[in-house]
Amino acid sequence: MARRIDHLVVGVRDLDAAAAFYARLGFQVGARNRHPWGTENRLIQFGTSFLELITVGDDPAAIPAHAPRRFSFGAFVRDALERREGISMLVLDSRDAAADAERFGAADIGDFEPFFFQRRGRRPDGGEIEVAFTLAFATDPAAPQAGFFVCEQHRPENFWNTAFQHHPNGARDIAAVRLAAPEPAAHLGFLRTFAGVAETPGHDTAVPLDGGRIELVAGPAPARFAGFAMRVPDLLYVAERLRSEGIAFDMEGGRLLVAADAAFGTAIRFETA
């Protein structure tokens, strides 16, 4: 069974400025969280997926280095931000990250130990909760600047909260992520293995997921994530909101597009659900 998009890791150099921009787009943005490995984030949660706006914190020395069989999330985020802002990692869901790490190793797309972490959080009513995750990482040698991992949630009832999922723009879920590369088809094999989908004749520009898709488009080297698509119920309403906020956009083929250079390095497309 194909995996679904769990979340996208979106690197930004000014976390609060990016959060304010996404709020102007009509998203409800969560509070700042701090990781012990040197990064800080703010989340935008939807029905079954979320955006992770992330930056490097005040103590870069807290970021561990990569090591044999150990993928450093903080180091990858830091290095990506040194190059540019924008999506640096695609995260799909997992029911058993330890087993997925073994599968990735057997398929020769990753030889990393699973990574477990937990942190404290707060409900909308102020109550304290604990969330916990295990990650399993994969790598596409043809796309070294694009990160891939799956995420198993150990306390999903503490993480997913409908109070965080109501957005003024009506956003419901992430519909797609776009990978731009000089030879898009060269990434199909890896992406299908990573996503758990079989080869489908005639589908050489996208990898179907559970409730979403990975789009492949031509672009300059190196391969990188260029943007994402968001499901909304009413494009005209989103357009009016963006006009009122002074945010430039284009309408193309029944979709609304905010260019990457106006959106902290990530092209954002709104499409109807």
N, C-alpha and C positions, 0 to 999 in steps of 0.2 A: 504494500500500500504506500502510495506517495506521501511524503511528509508535507506538513504545512509550514508556512512562514511563521516562525516564533517572534523574531524581531530583527531589526536592522540597527547596526551600530553606526551612528552618524557623528563623525568627529568634527568638533567646532573649537575654535581658539578662545572664544568668549562665550561661556556657557549661558550666562544670564541674558546676553544680547540675543543669542540664538533662541532662547526660550521666549523672549519677548516677541521676536519675529513670528515664531510658530503660533503664539497666542493671537497675534494680529491676523494670521491665516485662518483662525477660528478653531484652534485646538486647545484643549485643556491640558496644561503642562504641570507635571508633578513637582514636588519639592526636590531640593538638591540632596543627593546621596553621596557618601564618600566611601571609597573602597580602600582596604588596607594595602593594596598594591599600587597606590599612587594616582588613581584616576577618580574622577567625580562625574556623576551623571544626573540627568533629569529625564523622566520617562513620560511618554504620551501613550496611554493604554487604549486599546480598542477591544472588540469582542473576543478575538482569539489571537491577537498579535499586538506588538507595540513598537514604538520608536525609542531608541536609546540615544539621546543627545549626550555626548561625552567629551570630556576634556582632560588634560593633565592637571593635577592639583598643584599645591604650593610646595610639595616635597618630591621633586623628580627622583631623588635618591631612593625613595621607597619602591620604585619600579624594579622588579627583579629582571635579570637578564634571561634570555633564552638559554636552555641547557639541553643536553641530550635527553630526548623523549619528554621534555617539559616545554610546553608552549607558554610563553609569557604574554598574557592578554594585554597587560599594561605597556609592555615594550612595543607590541604591534601597534597599539593605538598611538603611542608617542611617535613612533617612526612614521606612521601614516600622516599624522598632523604636521610633522616637519616638512612633508612634501606638499600637502594641500588639505583643505577642508573637504568634507563630504563623506559619503558612505564608505566605510573601510571593511565592514564584515557583514556577511549574510548568515543568519542563524535560523536553522530549522528546528522543529520540535523533536523530542526523543522520549520514548517510554522507558528506555534502559540505556543510559549513556555509556556505562561500562561495556555492555555488549556491543554497542555501536563502535566504540573505540577498537574493539577486537575486529569487528567487520571492516572498518576502515583499514586496519593493518593488513588483514587478509587480502583486501582489494588493492593494496599498495597505494592508497591515497592518504595515508596518515599513520604515523608510528609514535603517537603521543599517549602518555598516561592520562586517564580521566582527571579532571580538575573539579574538586568539590569546594564550595564555599557557602557561607550563610551570613546573613546580616539582619539587623533589627530594622523595622519599618513602623509606620504609623497608619492607622485607618483614618478615614475622613473625620471620625468622631474624636480623634486624638489618642485612641487606644493603641498600645504598643503590640506589635506582632513580630514574628520571626519568619523569614523566607530563606529557602535553601535550594541550591541548584548543583547539578553535576554537568560538566561540559565535556564534550569529546570533539577534538579538533581534526580537521582534514586540510590537505593542501593540494592545490593545482599548480604543478611546476610551471605551467604556461601562464600563470597569473599570480606571480609572487606578491604583488601589492594588493591582492584581494584575499580577505580572510574568510574562512568557512568553519563553522562548528555547529553542533547540535546541542540542545539544552533540555535537560530533564528537570522538571520542577518537582521537588519533594513535598512542598506544602502549597499546592496551587490554590487551595481555598483561602490562604492568607495573601496571595499575590493578586489574583484576579478579583476585581471589585467593580461592580456596575456603576458605583458613584464616580469612578475615574473615567468611565467610558462614554460620558455624555459630552459632546463637543458642539459648540455653537455652529460650526459648519456642517454638522450632521455626519461627520466621518464615522464609518463603521468598521473598516478593516483595511489592512494593506492588501492590495490586489496583485501587485507585481513589483519585482525589482529588476533593474536593467543592467546588464553587463555589456560594456563596450570593449571591443577588441579588434585587432587587425584581421584576424581570421576567426570569426565567431564560431564556426563549426568545429574548430579545434578543441573547444571546451565542452562540447556536448557529452563526450564519454565520461569525463569527470563529473559533470553536473548530474547526469542521470544516475551514476553510482551513488553520489552523495545524497541525492534526493530520494533514492529508492524507487526509480521508475524505469520501465523497460523502454527500449528503443521503439519509437512509433514512426512508421513511414510517413513522410510528408511534414513532420514536425522538426524542422532543422533550424528554426529561428526562435524557438521557445521550448522550455521544459515545463510541462504541466505539473502543478502541485495540488495538494488537497486544498481547494478553495483559492488558489492563486497560480502564479507562474513566474518563471525566470525568463526574461526576454533577452535575446542576444542580438546585438546590432554592431555594425561596423564602426570602428573608431581607431584613433591613433594608439600606438604603443606607449606605455604598457597597458595591458588589459586592466580595467578598473570598473567599479560600480559607478554608473552615471546618474542614476535617479530611481525614483519609485513612483508607483501609481496608488492612489487612494480611492476607495469606494465611497461615494456620497450619494444621497438620494436626489439632490437638486443642484444641478450645475449653475443655473441662473442665480440661485441664492448665493452660492459661493462667489460667483462673478460680482454680484452687487457688494458683497462684503469686501472683496479685494479692492474694488473701486473706492469704497468708502475709506479704506485704510491706505490708499495711495500706492498699492502694490501692483506693479506691471504684470500683465499676463497676456497670453495669446489663446484664441480658441481655434482648435484644429480637429476636424473630423468628429465633432461632438465631444471633444475633450478639452479641458482647460489646463494650460501649461504655464508654470512659473519657472523661468529660466534659472539655471544653476548659479549664474553670477549674481543673481538677486536673492539667492536663498542659501547662503553659506556653503556653496559648492555642490549642492544637490538639486538636480532638476526634479520638480514636484509636479505630478500630473494628477488631476482629479477626473474621475470617470464615474458614470452612473452605475449604481449597484444592479 
